Each structure stands twice: as structure tokens, then as C-alpha cells.
Amino acid sequence: MARTHGLENAMTGLNLPLSTQIVWLFVLAAPVACVAWTVTHEELFAELHTWCVRQSQRPRPLLVRKFFYLFTCEYCFSHYVAAAAIAMSGYRLLQPGWTGAVFAWFALVWVANVYMSLFVRLRLDIKRERVEINVEEKEAQARETRETREIRALRR
């Protein structure tokens, strides 16, 4: 019989202290957020995203349109990624069994979406800083050009 370190049994029940369950929640949320964001936003999956957008807007049955839409929305897609993470890890939160899986699922989706919101905010801040730096550089170049013209005009 294969020897385990008790993690498999501990993850499915209440053998883990609450602090460890919370650590698992925040750790599992990172790959959930990463996968949900990458599939729905990054260039790597741009063709899939574009195709799914087209499929979700075509006149089809509602369930078919919604199926394709879930690949274009990080919030929607994160529910499915979180469900897969819980199924693969056996993670349960607060309760053993299916109730712990449901609690874990909703909490994991929420934390993953907080991570994605923070990521978006960070990207926007970085982009804003780049724009501000570019504006300042252009202003400095314009000042330098003006000063050079003034010096040349004084020399004549």
C-alpha cells in the first residue's frame, strides 16, 4: 500500500486546522486566477477568445451562447477552474464532504477574483506610469529643442 503523508485524508476532512485551510485557500487561488486570466485575456489564447466571442454572439440556443461566453469572462471561467482545482486537490473548507467542497468553491472563486482585480489594478498603474514618463520625456525633449534654438538665435 502506498504511503501518504496524511495530506489526502486531511484535505477532505477537518483534520487540518483552520489556519492551514486558509493558507490552502490563498495558495489554491493563485493558480485559479492565473489560468482564468490567461485563458480569457492573454495573447496566447487570442484566437480562442475571438472565436468564442463570435460563437457567443451568433443566434444559437441560450445555453450554447453562454457556454462560449464563459471563455471570454474571467469571473465566469474562474468558477470552472476553481471547481477543477477542488476536484484535483480534494480541498475542503470548514466542513468535510460536499458542503466543505461548496464552501471551498465559493471562497476560492472570490479570492481568485480579488487576485485578478489586484493584477488589473497593478497593470493599470504601471501603464499610467509609462504614459506619464513618456509625456515627461517628450516635454523635456521639446524644452531642450527650444533652448537649443534660442542659443542658436543668440549666437547669430
Buried (B, 14 or more C-beta within 10 A) or exposed (E): EEEEEEEEEBBBEBEBEEEEBBEBBBEBBEEBBBBBBBBBBEEEBEEEBEBBEEBBEEEEEEEEBEBBBBBBBBBBBBBBBBBEBBEEBBBBBEBEEEEBBBBBBEBBBBBBBEBBEEBEEEEEEEEEEEEEEEEEEEEEEEEEEEEEEEEEEEEE
